[in-house]
Amino acid sequence: MSAPPPIAAFEAPEPARLAPFFPGYEIEFLIATGGMGAVYKAVQLSLDRPVAIKILPREFGEDASYRASFEAEAKAMARLNHPNLIGVYDFGEVAGMLFIIMEFVPGKTLFHSAHGIAIAANEAARIVTDVCMGLAHAHEHGILHRDIKPGNILLDQQARPKIGDFGLARPIGSSVEDGETIFGTPHYTAPEVLKFPKSVGVRADIFSVGVVLHELLTGRLPAADTRRPSVISGCDPRFDAIVRRSTHPSPHLRYASAVEMANDLKAIIHTLPAAPVTPAKHPPVTAAKHRPVVPPARHQPPVRRIVAAQPKTSGYGVNLVVIGVIVAVLAAFFISPKKVETSKPDTTPESPPLPPPAQKPDPVPIPSTNPVPKPKLTLPKPTPPPERKTVEQAPEPKPEPEPVITKVEPVKPVAPPLPSFDAAGFIERARSSMQLKAVTLFTAQTKDIEKNLESCERRVKREIRHLEKPRRPHVEPLAETSFQEWRNNGNRLPNSLDVPKPKDDKAPKPPPSLGTGGKDEDKAFFKEVRAIHADYLAKQNKIDQKLQADVALLALTYIQGLKQQADKLTAPHERNAAEQIRAEISATQDRPQYFSDLMHGIDPNAPKESAPAVKADAK
């Protein structure tokens, strides 16, 4: 799609103002608005189905090239029919505004459902697998999305993803005009979109999907945390390979198709445990629909009023009442017995002395002068002891502050420190950084090799035009066949123009080459061709030597960065990480092909295919 014109802040029309332009629809309300237009919820009256109507600003409709591109791509998207893509029903123009009528998805975007949250690994894999299948359907019909991100992925009521907002979509293979604005979302856009916009293909969408997978697994963008997903969230390490391949800086080292990425995810999904029923640290995307019901707020104010009233009325008043009751009980207990007991000694002195009764050996009949004050002094004394005991027991809790010192001591023996540095992740990031730089070197070398062959071909054809006309039909087919073969071989000139003769007479003879001629009168021409080939072969070798020198400098930069990091890892618990980095340094220094394989995305430690052994003839 051509670049849309610059627009000011878009003001969405009210549904009532928009209704007359859509007589076949009942516009209910505005869903959302932004710089690229506004979306309304409506009902298609003829089919009684909910739809979404998107209105674009007038500035888009005033641009003729954009209108033509919008129409062509709307028709292409209308042909898409997939459960993971939002369907397109109609498009057109009203009041100078372009519009598109789409399937209405009752739900939230993946951004609103899982932003900043690491969801369950099997749920993340399921969502991204469905996104890949939807993208694959669009790619098969020649449509690139160019802006895959959580905000453009809707989740329906069953948490099934549906890709929407094809506003930045364009046909696959369409050329990018000079000066055209490059669209996309930072951190989700593939690097080649910014550096080589004319060569953008389906792998740019795959890069964005890989970023979404990383974000769902970890709750973070790769740009914010470049560690592997398994290190960040503890997910299955097999996800690391999928994320690494889908977000590789070099497009040709990513997945060739979205289906290929989906197949790798499906292989992991079948082996992962089912998501737990109880809420986990990383709740599933659909957890928002099953949140526990909070009690209504109307039950809370009475609690607050009761709590607020207690310290003002019941606390102090109850204490006074209790104290009063205790005093009354004590008075009744101690005072009433005194009156009963003291009345007896008061009356006994007045009566005549009697012999002590046999049942009561109590010395009460003794004259009442001394015994009367004694009971009065001894009765009140039992009350103070409880007070003394409470006073004496109160200081006992004082030693409690002493254990506070002992609580600090157990903090000192901390658990053995785990390796705080992810050496494997650091090496992986360093490799990716070098590969991104190597892509520029490889691209420049490829273009130089291609230009060298084209220049050689022009010079040879110029020599052919200098030949006499009867001799040209014999030479031109040889030249065309040879250059076509060299173009198929990576635009590289062969080291020699001599055609090897087959050792076996029955073996098929190779086709004639530009370096061989059968007629004597052509010997001068072929001699000149050999000189031209030698000249351009020397130029080709210089291009290769320049690339080797540039890669060698890149390897030195790689080694220097590794050494700097290894020297920083001096703590005892970082010793293993430092040794792992130094092992990478040794491999790069001792094996020249090691770094070259890394830059080409080849595993340098993979076993090499050996040539089959030749069995000796038994005699």
SVG drawing of the C-alpha trace seen along z (x, -y; Angstrom):
<svg xmlns="http://www.w3.org/2000/svg" viewBox="-33 -18 78 81">
<polyline fill="none" stroke="black" stroke-width="0.4" points="0.0,0.0 1.3,-3.4 2.3,-5.7 -0.8,-7.5 -0.6,-11.3 0.2,-13.2 -2.9,-13.8 -3.9,-15.9 -5.6,-14.5 -8.6,-12.5 -12.0,-13.3 -14.4,-10.4 -17.9,-11.4 -20.8,-10.7 -22.8,-7.5 -25.9,-9.6 -24.1,-11.7 -22.7,-8.6 -25.9,-6.6 -27.4,-8.3 -24.5,-7.1 -25.0,-3.5 -28.8,-2.8 -28.3,0.9 -26.6,0.9 -27.6,-0.2 -24.5,-1.9 -24.6,-1.3 -21.5,-2.9 -17.9,-3.9 -15.4,-1.2 -12.1,-3.0 -10.4,-5.9 -6.8,-6.7 -4.6,-8.3 -5.6,-5.8 -9.3,-6.2 -12.2,-5.1 -14.0,-1.7 -17.8,-1.4 -19.9,1.5 -22.9,1.9 -25.5,4.5 -26.1,5.4 -29.9,5.3 -30.3,7.6 -28.5,10.5 -28.9,9.4 -25.3,10.0 -22.8,7.8 -20.1,6.0 -17.3,3.5 -17.1,0.4 -13.8,-1.3 -13.7,-4.9 -10.5,-6.4 -9.7,-10.1 -10.6,-12.3 -6.9,-12.8 -6.6,-9.2 -9.5,-9.4 -8.1,-12.6 -4.9,-10.7 -5.7,-9.0 -2.8,-6.5 -3.7,-5.5 -7.4,-5.0 -6.4,-2.7 -4.0,-0.7 -6.7,-0.5 -9.3,0.8 -6.9,3.4 -5.8,4.7 -9.4,4.6 -10.5,6.9 -7.5,9.2 -8.3,9.4 -11.9,10.0 -10.9,13.3 -9.2,14.4 -11.3,16.9 -9.7,18.3 -10.8,18.7 -7.7,16.8 -8.2,13.8 -10.9,11.1 -13.1,11.4 -13.7,8.4 -17.3,7.9 -17.3,4.7 -15.5,1.4 -16.1,-1.9 -16.3,-5.6 -18.8,-7.9 -18.6,-11.7 -15.0,-11.6 -14.0,-9.0 -12.8,-5.5 -14.4,-2.7 -14.2,1.0 -16.7,3.3 -15.3,6.3 -16.2,9.2 -17.0,8.1 -15.0,9.9 -16.4,9.6 -13.3,9.6 -10.1,7.8 -6.8,7.6 -3.9,9.7 -2.2,6.6 -5.0,5.8 -5.2,9.4 -1.5,10.3 0.6,7.1 3.5,7.5 2.3,10.9 4.1,14.2 1.2,16.6 1.4,20.4 3.7,21.9 1.1,24.2 -1.3,21.3 1.3,19.1 2.3,21.8 -1.4,22.4 -2.1,18.7 1.1,18.2 0.4,21.4 -3.0,20.1 -1.5,16.8 1.0,18.6 -1.8,20.5 -3.7,17.3 -0.6,15.6 0.2,18.6 -3.3,18.3 -2.7,14.6 0.8,15.3 -0.7,18.0 -3.0,15.4 -0.1,13.0 -0.8,10.6 1.9,9.4 0.6,8.0 3.7,5.9 2.5,5.0 2.0,8.1 1.9,7.2 -0.4,8.0 -2.5,4.9 -3.5,6.2 -4.5,9.7 -8.0,10.0 -9.1,12.8 -12.7,14.0 -14.8,15.4 -13.0,18.8 -9.6,17.1 -9.0,17.9 -6.7,15.3 -7.8,13.4 -5.4,11.2 -6.9,7.8 -5.8,4.4 -4.5,5.1 -4.1,1.4 -0.4,1.7 -0.7,4.8 0.7,5.0 1.0,7.6 4.0,9.9 6.7,8.9 5.3,5.3 8.1,2.8 8.7,0.0 8.9,-3.4 11.8,-5.7 11.0,-8.0 8.1,-5.8 7.5,-5.9 8.5,-2.6 5.7,-1.5 5.7,0.8 6.0,0.9 9.3,0.5 10.7,3.8 8.3,5.8 9.5,4.8 12.2,6.9 15.6,5.2 15.5,5.6 12.3,3.6 14.4,0.5 17.6,1.5 16.4,3.2 12.7,2.3 12.7,3.4 13.5,7.0 10.9,7.5 9.1,10.8 7.1,13.2 10.0,13.7 9.5,10.1 6.0,11.2 7.7,14.3 10.1,12.1 7.2,10.2 5.5,13.4 8.7,14.6 8.8,11.3 5.2,11.9 6.1,15.5 9.0,14.2 6.7,11.6 4.0,14.1 6.5,16.5 8.4,14.0 6.2,10.9 9.0,8.9 10.2,7.8 13.4,9.2 14.8,5.7 14.1,5.2 15.6,8.5 17.8,10.3 18.2,13.5 16.6,16.7 13.0,17.3 13.8,20.4 16.2,18.4 13.7,15.6 10.6,17.6 11.7,21.2 9.7,22.4 10.7,25.4 14.2,24.8 12.9,25.9 11.1,22.6 14.6,20.9 15.4,22.5 12.1,21.4 12.4,17.8 16.0,17.6 15.2,18.9 12.1,16.8 13.8,13.6 17.2,14.1 18.7,10.9 19.3,12.5 16.1,13.2 17.4,16.3 18.1,18.0 14.6,17.6 11.7,20.0 10.8,20.1 7.1,20.1 4.7,19.6 3.5,23.2 7.0,24.4 7.1,22.4 3.6,23.6 4.7,27.2 7.6,26.8 5.3,25.3 2.8,28.1 5.5,30.6 6.1,29.0 2.4,28.4 1.8,32.2 4.5,32.8 3.6,30.0 1.5,30.6 -2.0,29.2 -2.5,25.8 -3.3,25.9 -6.9,25.2 -5.8,23.0 -4.4,19.6 -0.6,19.8 2.1,17.2 1.5,16.7 -2.3,16.8 -3.8,17.8 -5.0,15.1 -8.6,16.1 -8.2,15.6 -9.8,12.2 -13.2,13.9 -12.9,16.1 -11.7,13.6 -13.2,14.2 -16.3,12.1 -15.6,9.3 -18.3,8.7 -20.4,5.6 -19.2,2.3 -22.4,1.9 -21.3,4.4 -18.2,2.5 -19.5,-0.9 -21.3,0.7 -18.0,2.4 -16.2,-0.9 -18.8,-2.6 -18.7,0.1 -15.0,0.1 -14.9,-3.7 -17.5,-3.8 -15.8,-1.2 -12.9,-3.3 -15.2,-6.3 -18.1,-4.7 -17.7,-1.0 -14.0,-0.9 -13.8,-3.4 -17.4,-3.0 -17.3,0.8 -14.1,0.6 -15.8,-1.7 -18.8,0.6 -16.6,3.7 -14.6,1.9 -17.7,0.8 -19.1,4.4 -15.9,5.8 -15.8,3.3 -19.5,4.1 -18.8,7.8 -15.7,7.5 -17.6,5.2 -20.4,7.7 -17.9,10.5 -15.7,8.9 -18.0,6.6 -21.1,8.8 -19.1,11.7 -17.5,9.1 -20.9,8.1 -21.9,11.7 -18.6,12.7 -18.2,9.5 -21.7,9.7 -21.0,13.0 -18.0,11.8 -19.9,8.6 -22.7,10.5 -20.7,13.3 -19.2,11.0 -22.6,9.9 -23.9,13.5 -22.7,15.5 -19.7,17.7 -20.6,21.1 -18.5,24.2 -17.0,24.7 -19.2,26.8 -17.9,30.2 -18.7,29.6 -16.8,26.3 -13.3,26.2 -13.1,22.5 -11.6,20.2 -14.3,17.6 -15.6,17.5 -12.4,15.7 -12.9,12.1 -13.6,9.9 -11.0,7.2 -8.2,8.6 -9.8,10.9 -12.0,8.2 -9.4,6.0 -7.4,9.0 -10.0,10.2 -10.5,6.6 -6.8,6.4 -6.4,9.8 -9.5,9.7 -8.4,6.9 -4.9,8.4 -5.9,11.1 -6.7,8.5 -3.2,7.0 -1.4,10.3 -2.9,10.5 -1.8,7.0 1.7,7.7 1.9,10.9 0.9,9.0 3.4,6.3 6.1,8.8 5.3,10.8 5.2,7.7 9.0,7.4 9.3,11.0 8.7,10.2 11.7,7.7 14.2,10.3 12.2,10.6 14.1,7.9 17.3,10.0 16.3,12.5 16.1,9.6 19.8,9.8 19.7,13.5 17.2,13.0 19.8,11.0 22.4,13.7 20.6,16.3 20.4,13.8 24.2,13.9 24.5,17.5 22.8,17.0 22.2,19.9 25.0,20.7 25.0,18.0 23.9,19.2 25.7,18.2 24.6,14.6 25.8,14.4 24.2,16.3 27.2,17.1 25.3,19.0 22.8,16.1 25.7,13.7 27.5,15.7 24.2,16.1 23.6,12.3 27.2,11.7 26.8,14.1 23.6,12.4 25.2,9.0 28.1,10.2 25.7,12.0 23.8,8.8 27.0,7.1 28.0,10.0 24.8,9.8 25.8,6.4 29.2,7.8 27.7,10.8 25.1,8.7 27.8,6.3 29.9,9.2 27.0,10.8 26.2,7.6 29.9,7.1 30.2,10.7 27.0,10.2 28.2,6.9 31.6,8.5 29.9,11.3 27.6,8.8 30.6,6.7 32.5,9.8 29.4,10.8 29.1,7.4 32.8,7.4 32.6,10.9 29.4,10.0 31.2,6.9 34.0,9.2 31.4,11.4 29.8,8.4 33.3,7.7 33.3,11.2 32.1,11.6 28.5,12.5 29.0,16.1 31.1,16.9 28.7,15.4 26.1,18.3 28.9,20.7 30.0,18.6 26.8,16.9 25.2,20.2 28.4,21.1 28.5,17.7 24.8,17.8 25.1,21.3 28.2,20.5 27.0,17.3 23.6,18.9 25.5,21.8 27.6,19.3 24.6,17.3 23.0,20.4 26.3,21.0 26.0,17.9 27.2,15.5 30.7,16.8 33.2,17.3 34.9,20.7 38.6,21.0 39.3,22.4 37.5,22.4 38.9,25.8 36.2,28.4 37.5,31.6 37.4,34.7 35.5,37.7 37.7,40.6 35.1,43.1 34.3,43.2 30.7,44.2 30.2,41.2 28.2,38.3 30.3,35.6 30.0,32.1 28.5,29.4 30.8,27.2 32.1,24.2 33.0,20.7 36.7,21.5 36.9,24.1 36.5,23.6 36.6,26.1 37.7,24.0 41.1,22.5 39.6,19.1 38.1,18.9 41.3,19.4 42.1,15.6 38.6,14.9 38.9,17.6 42.3,16.4 40.8,13.0 38.0,14.6 40.5,16.4 42.2,13.1 38.9,11.4 38.1,14.4 41.5,14.1 41.0,10.4 37.5,10.8 38.5,13.9 41.3,11.8 38.6,9.2 36.4,11.9 39.3,13.2 39.9,9.7 36.2,9.5 36.5,12.8 39.7,11.7 38.1,8.5 35.2,10.4 37.7,12.7 39.6,9.7 36.3,8.1 35.1,11.3 38.5,11.7 38.2,8.2 34.7,9.1 36.1,12.2 38.7,10.1 35.9,7.8 34.0,10.8 37.0,12.2 37.8,8.8 34.2,8.5 34.3,12.0 37.6,11.3 36.3,8.2 33.4,9.9 35.4,12.9 37.8,10.6 34.9,9.1 33.8,12.5 36.1,12.7 33.7,13.9 34.0,17.5 30.4,18.3 31.1,16.8 34.1,19.1 32.1,21.5 30.6,18.7 34.1,17.3 35.4,20.7 32.5,21.1 33.3,17.8 37.0,18.6 36.2,21.9 34.3,19.9 37.3,17.7 39.6,20.7 37.3,22.3 37.2,19.0 41.0,18.6 41.9,22.2 39.4,23.1 39.3,20.6 36.1,22.1 34.3,21.9 33.5,18.2 32.7,18.4 30.1,21.1 28.6,19.0 28.2,16.0 26.4,18.2 24.1,19.6 25.7,23.1 26.3,25.0 30.1,25.3 29.9,28.2 27.6,30.3 29.1,33.5 30.4,33.2 29.2,35.6 32.2,37.8 32.7,39.2 31.7,42.9 34.6,45.3 35.7,47.0 35.9,50.8 38.9,52.5 38.1,55.0 38.4,58.5 40.8,60.5"/>
</svg>
